[in-house]
Amino acid sequence: MNLDLEPREAQFQQRLTEWLDRVELPEGLRDYGATPTGEDVPAGRAWQRALVDGGWAALSWPEPYGAGATVAEQAIFAETLARRHLPRQLSFVSMELAGPILISFGTEQQKKTLLEPLRRGDEVWCQLFSEPGAGSDLAAISTKAVGSDGGWRVSGQKVWTSGAHYAQYGLLLARTDSAQERHRGLSCFAVPMDRPGIEVRPILQMDGESKFNEVFLDDVAVGPDDLLGEVGGGWAVAMSILGRERRMLGSLAIGLSTSLTDLRSAAEQRGVDDVPFRRRWAELFSRVQLLRWTWFRLLSSAADSATDPRMSVLKLTSSELQQEVASFGADTLGRDFLVGTAGEPWRHAFLASHGATLAGGTSEVQRNILGERVLRLPR
């Protein structure tokens, strides 16, 4: 793998840096990561429009729908914004999941009506996949879409749905054929969140935010115009979505590197610079850099990074590193971690990190994927 930038990539990086130096940031904008809270949406929406106007939105979308940037350019963009503590877009689900899925599986009419409001941030999307009895085992979902009047009536419950309380659309996975095998009877729909029968209940997290929700569907009408892909083809859509979700997790290495650098400065100010601290800091920093290089290697080598099972390496490593770095910060700051403004970012990171090894597939599931589909180990 060649880590030197090609002339085009260096020019891309320079243009991006120069644009960031002069752009006016929306008031209240912060690095909220992949998912904004409801309070973040106005600033995030303004930021999304600034990215559109500057030519930096929808980099991963192919032309003519988006910028058609190379994988290397997308990585440069992600790293540059992470170093400046800026979000890459209004909503990861909207831009990196819903948009590409609409391009790959949507009809021409769906693309025409849904992509541009999504790209500009006028409409936010959520992902209606996980259920109380089907989180990591996605094929076990029980939400049913029963045929009715040329369409379907959907009933069931979703949970841990990021951003559903402010989303205008949802990617809904439902079972359209209970007689088929688990993976074969699923279909995916693009559903307006204000459709009658949809109720959203925010979940208060222990970090004080409400990014996740329960969503109840009571006899919700969906039709052929809402269908993404083929009837019964929802598993292929779902796997494409999950693969795309995992492939950008390597970019978390930049934020973790910054956190470790900040922690070292904080430790030195407190007189904490002994051998145990240095050893643990060096170990974590090295593993974060390995995550970064692995991300680059997979992005540059995978024929289809959206479905390559090796992307589970990024999900597994990044989520567990988030917890370890946050715990290290708590141990290092001691009393300051518990009280005062200095420990506030670390308290939030520590509390939020506990969901990292659950969201998007547990660490156990990722190990199973790598063992069975990459290493070809017996079940």
Legacy VTK file of the C-alpha trace (Angstrom):
# vtk DataFile Version 3.0
C-alpha trace
ASCII
DATASET POLYDATA
POINTS 379 float
0.000 0.000 0.000
1.407 3.388 -1.051
0.641 6.063 1.555
2.084 8.934 -0.470
-0.548 11.248 -1.914
-0.906 11.373 -5.676
-0.893 14.898 -7.215
-4.695 14.865 -7.539
-5.068 13.802 -3.891
-2.646 16.473 -2.682
-4.599 19.113 -4.620
-7.835 17.797 -3.097
-6.360 18.090 0.403
-5.093 21.614 -0.262
-8.441 22.798 -1.640
-10.252 21.329 1.351
-7.861 22.927 3.842
-8.148 26.323 2.181
-11.950 26.080 2.143
-12.102 25.134 5.825
-9.820 28.050 6.700
-12.240 30.565 5.204
-15.699 29.016 5.659
-17.932 30.447 8.365
-18.990 27.703 10.760
-22.659 27.661 11.841
-23.278 28.806 15.392
-23.469 25.888 17.802
-21.783 23.393 15.481
-19.857 20.664 17.318
-18.381 17.317 16.470
-21.392 15.169 17.319
-20.020 12.187 15.435
-22.289 10.110 13.232
-25.582 11.059 14.872
-26.688 14.521 16.002
-29.048 15.072 18.900
-32.241 16.979 18.209
-30.506 20.136 19.449
-27.669 19.624 16.938
-29.918 19.382 13.890
-30.268 23.137 13.068
-26.496 23.719 13.124
-25.892 20.399 11.361
-28.390 21.293 8.662
-26.652 24.652 8.082
-23.313 22.831 7.949
-24.664 20.344 5.401
-25.772 23.196 3.144
-22.355 24.817 3.482
-20.764 21.529 2.420
-23.121 21.358 -0.561
-22.331 24.916 -1.620
-18.604 24.260 -1.248
-18.740 21.052 -3.285
-17.885 18.779 -0.340
-21.186 16.953 0.166
-22.032 13.430 -1.017
-18.402 12.598 -1.802
-19.130 8.864 -1.710
-22.057 9.113 -4.139
-21.283 8.364 -7.787
-21.846 11.010 -10.424
-24.261 12.473 -11.406
-25.899 12.100 -7.986
-22.869 13.164 -5.964
-19.227 14.218 -6.204
-17.900 10.789 -7.196
-14.776 11.189 -5.065
-12.219 8.401 -4.901
-11.836 6.280 -1.778
-8.574 8.089 -1.001
-10.269 11.477 -1.276
-13.053 10.335 1.025
-10.443 9.231 3.576
-8.618 12.575 3.309
-11.902 14.409 3.848
-12.820 12.287 6.881
-9.414 12.712 8.502
-9.180 16.443 7.844
-12.557 17.172 9.428
-11.860 14.847 12.360
-8.662 16.752 13.140
-10.687 19.972 13.250
-13.399 18.408 15.422
-16.038 18.920 12.751
-18.789 16.482 11.678
-18.441 15.098 8.146
-22.121 15.669 7.391
-25.451 16.331 9.032
-26.256 12.631 9.411
-24.214 9.520 8.674
-27.362 7.441 8.158
-28.660 9.933 5.608
-25.526 10.523 3.594
-23.568 7.274 3.853
-26.411 4.750 4.103
-29.733 6.051 2.781
-28.309 7.989 -0.173
-26.141 5.194 -1.605
-28.915 2.650 -0.983
-31.389 4.799 -2.918
-28.865 5.067 -5.757
-28.262 1.310 -5.811
-31.773 -0.010 -5.202
-34.199 2.872 -5.772
-36.358 3.482 -8.810
-35.702 6.470 -11.052
-38.675 8.243 -9.481
-37.368 7.603 -5.973
-33.960 8.966 -6.920
-35.532 12.022 -8.538
-37.705 12.952 -5.555
-35.686 11.772 -2.541
-31.962 12.268 -3.208
-31.676 16.062 -3.491
-33.567 16.935 -0.258
-31.437 14.306 1.471
-28.177 15.676 0.020
-28.963 19.239 1.091
-29.986 18.216 4.587
-33.598 19.283 4.154
-34.670 15.738 5.029
-32.997 13.424 7.537
-33.260 9.632 7.416
-33.167 6.933 10.076
-32.660 3.167 9.937
-35.581 1.030 11.154
-33.810 -2.314 11.518
-33.157 -3.509 15.090
-35.965 -4.924 17.221
-36.228 -5.934 20.893
-35.814 -9.587 19.893
-33.631 -9.071 16.833
-30.677 -6.799 17.376
-27.466 -8.485 16.335
-29.454 -11.346 14.774
-31.091 -9.153 12.161
-32.637 -12.074 10.272
-34.839 -12.746 13.308
-36.942 -9.599 12.876
-40.652 -10.087 13.490
-42.104 -6.826 12.127
-44.598 -8.016 9.526
-45.750 -6.459 6.271
-49.020 -8.143 5.351
-50.282 -7.795 1.780
-53.299 -5.474 1.424
-54.840 -3.534 -1.492
-51.800 -3.836 -3.753
-49.425 -2.875 -0.938
-48.731 -3.922 2.644
-49.795 -3.063 6.210
-46.831 -3.041 8.592
-47.005 -3.741 12.328
-44.183 -4.265 14.806
-41.619 -2.510 16.972
-38.132 -1.173 16.276
-35.613 -0.066 18.897
-32.282 1.778 19.161
-33.241 3.789 16.094
-30.802 6.700 15.826
-32.411 10.046 15.017
-35.967 8.766 14.541
-37.373 11.635 16.654
-36.315 14.216 14.063
-36.111 12.106 10.881
-38.416 12.672 7.913
-37.834 9.218 6.364
-36.891 5.746 7.553
-35.289 2.720 5.909
-37.709 0.053 7.120
-36.909 -3.656 7.098
-39.999 -5.879 7.443
-41.009 -9.483 6.848
-43.208 -9.747 3.756
-43.230 -13.567 3.601
-43.234 -15.571 6.834
-43.195 -18.861 4.940
-39.746 -18.209 3.462
-36.416 -18.826 5.184
-35.414 -16.075 7.590
-33.183 -14.205 5.144
-35.438 -14.643 2.116
-38.736 -13.259 3.368
-37.576 -9.701 4.089
-38.219 -6.499 2.123
-36.952 -2.944 2.576
-39.065 0.210 2.280
-38.443 3.964 2.272
-41.186 5.246 4.575
-42.109 8.825 5.611
-41.903 9.032 9.409
-45.118 11.084 9.623
-47.178 8.300 8.071
-50.218 7.346 10.217
-49.483 4.512 12.638
-45.844 5.421 13.384
-45.069 6.440 16.977
-41.576 7.477 18.107
-40.459 7.387 21.754
-36.989 8.813 22.523
-34.716 6.856 24.877
-32.753 8.877 27.450
-29.138 7.655 27.531
-26.921 7.649 30.604
-24.746 10.339 29.001
-27.748 12.699 29.127
-28.488 12.643 25.386
-31.354 11.106 23.465
-30.000 9.875 20.159
-31.889 6.577 20.128
-35.579 5.753 20.017
-38.222 3.108 20.182
-40.459 3.139 17.108
-43.879 1.478 17.100
-45.618 0.633 13.826
-49.342 0.012 14.036
-50.938 -1.037 10.735
-48.774 1.392 8.732
-49.603 1.481 5.015
-46.710 1.025 2.568
-46.988 0.561 -1.166
-44.969 -0.456 -4.213
-43.684 3.126 -4.533
-42.042 2.744 -1.102
-40.270 -0.525 -1.942
-36.466 -0.501 -2.313
-35.269 -3.298 -4.560
-37.287 -6.451 -5.042
-39.977 -7.951 -2.859
-38.108 -10.468 -0.711
-34.783 -8.804 -1.520
-34.470 -6.907 1.748
-31.564 -8.968 3.051
-29.312 -7.831 0.199
-30.278 -4.214 0.909
-29.639 -4.675 4.640
-26.207 -6.257 4.115
-25.194 -3.437 1.791
-26.254 -0.909 4.436
-24.365 -2.631 7.262
-21.245 -3.017 5.122
-21.218 0.680 4.293
-21.710 1.496 7.973
-18.643 -0.491 9.010
-16.289 0.689 6.286
-16.064 4.280 7.597
-15.426 3.282 11.221
-11.678 3.381 10.629
-11.915 7.169 10.526
-12.533 7.056 14.288
-8.780 6.514 14.620
-8.184 10.231 14.063
-10.511 11.269 16.866
-8.996 8.665 19.187
-5.476 9.872 18.325
-6.496 13.433 19.179
-8.044 12.278 22.455
-4.867 10.456 23.445
-2.724 13.482 22.584
-4.988 15.712 24.690
-4.852 13.202 27.542
-1.072 13.174 27.534
-1.011 16.977 27.868
-3.566 16.811 30.688
-1.538 14.127 32.454
1.680 16.147 32.216
-0.092 19.157 33.735
-1.105 16.950 36.670
2.378 15.455 37.085
1.305 12.039 35.798
4.123 10.825 33.590
5.318 7.582 35.152
6.280 4.370 33.371
2.866 2.639 33.727
1.145 5.669 32.185
3.623 5.877 29.317
3.401 2.140 28.637
-0.403 2.140 28.477
-0.482 5.348 26.436
2.018 3.944 23.914
0.095 0.682 23.621
-3.227 2.412 22.940
-1.707 4.950 20.558
-0.014 2.148 18.596
-3.268 0.208 18.309
-5.103 3.331 17.154
-2.507 3.816 14.422
-2.870 0.164 13.425
-6.610 0.759 13.103
-5.899 3.688 10.803
-3.519 1.720 8.580
-5.912 -1.233 8.480
-8.686 1.115 7.393
-6.523 2.446 4.575
-5.524 -1.073 3.504
-9.100 -2.352 3.402
-10.393 0.698 1.572
-7.667 0.421 -1.052
-7.869 -3.363 -1.548
-11.533 -4.348 -1.180
-13.314 -4.959 -4.461
-16.602 -4.012 -2.825
-15.948 -2.467 0.561
-19.667 -2.127 1.248
-20.117 -5.918 1.438
-16.616 -7.197 2.259
-16.829 -9.142 5.569
-13.313 -7.967 6.460
-14.873 -4.603 7.300
-15.950 -6.254 10.560
-12.319 -5.788 11.651
-12.937 -2.035 11.674
-16.171 -2.342 13.646
-14.670 -4.714 16.222
-11.422 -2.808 16.711
-12.814 0.721 16.701
-15.620 0.009 19.173
-13.378 -1.756 21.673
-10.708 0.933 21.368
-13.309 3.609 22.119
-14.023 1.917 25.442
-10.364 1.386 26.304
-9.310 4.965 25.514
-12.251 6.369 27.496
-11.424 4.133 30.488
-7.785 5.212 30.291
-8.917 8.839 30.404
-11.048 8.147 33.474
-8.153 6.423 35.268
-5.703 9.196 34.381
-7.864 12.178 35.339
-9.005 10.659 38.623
-11.039 13.148 40.632
-11.134 15.599 37.705
-12.920 12.957 35.669
-15.828 13.004 38.121
-16.198 16.738 38.725
-15.430 19.976 36.906
-15.363 21.073 33.296
-11.984 19.481 32.498
-13.427 16.013 32.777
-16.693 16.714 30.956
-15.587 15.522 27.484
-14.116 12.374 29.011
-17.223 11.666 31.089
-19.342 11.906 27.959
-16.914 9.733 25.964
-16.787 7.150 28.760
-20.563 6.859 29.062
-21.162 6.884 25.295
-18.469 4.259 24.663
-20.451 1.571 26.455
-22.843 1.388 23.517
-20.069 1.159 20.923
-19.676 -2.619 21.213
-23.445 -3.087 20.824
-24.536 -0.640 18.108
-24.228 -1.901 14.556
-23.603 -5.486 15.671
-21.994 -6.695 18.893
-18.321 -7.596 19.182
-19.355 -11.245 19.468
-21.203 -11.051 16.152
-18.228 -9.362 14.476
-15.932 -12.148 15.691
-18.346 -14.724 14.310
-18.386 -12.959 10.923
-14.593 -12.858 10.789
-14.256 -16.444 11.956
-16.821 -17.935 9.584
-16.654 -15.713 6.496
-13.001 -14.593 6.474
-11.036 -17.310 8.302
-13.466 -20.056 7.154
-13.536 -21.643 10.605
-16.205 -24.277 11.324
-19.358 -23.153 13.076
LINES 1 380
379 0 1 2 3 4 5 6 7 8 9 10 11 12 13 14 15 16 17 18 19 20 21 22 23 24 25 26 27 28 29 30 31 32 33 34 35 36 37 38 39 40 41 42 43 44 45 46 47 48 49 50 51 52 53 54 55 56 57 58 59 60 61 62 63 64 65 66 67 68 69 70 71 72 73 74 75 76 77 78 79 80 81 82 83 84 85 86 87 88 89 90 91 92 93 94 95 96 97 98 99 100 101 102 103 104 105 106 107 108 109 110 111 112 113 114 115 116 117 118 119 120 121 122 123 124 125 126 127 128 129 130 131 132 133 134 135 136 137 138 139 140 141 142 143 144 145 146 147 148 149 150 151 152 153 154 155 156 157 158 159 160 161 162 163 164 165 166 167 168 169 170 171 172 173 174 175 176 177 178 179 180 181 182 183 184 185 186 187 188 189 190 191 192 193 194 195 196 197 198 199 200 201 202 203 204 205 206 207 208 209 210 211 212 213 214 215 216 217 218 219 220 221 222 223 224 225 226 227 228 229 230 231 232 233 234 235 236 237 238 239 240 241 242 243 244 245 246 247 248 249 250 251 252 253 254 255 256 257 258 259 260 261 262 263 264 265 266 267 268 269 270 271 272 273 274 275 276 277 278 279 280 281 282 283 284 285 286 287 288 289 290 291 292 293 294 295 296 297 298 299 300 301 302 303 304 305 306 307 308 309 310 311 312 313 314 315 316 317 318 319 320 321 322 323 324 325 326 327 328 329 330 331 332 333 334 335 336 337 338 339 340 341 342 343 344 345 346 347 348 349 350 351 352 353 354 355 356 357 358 359 360 361 362 363 364 365 366 367 368 369 370 371 372 373 374 375 376 377 378
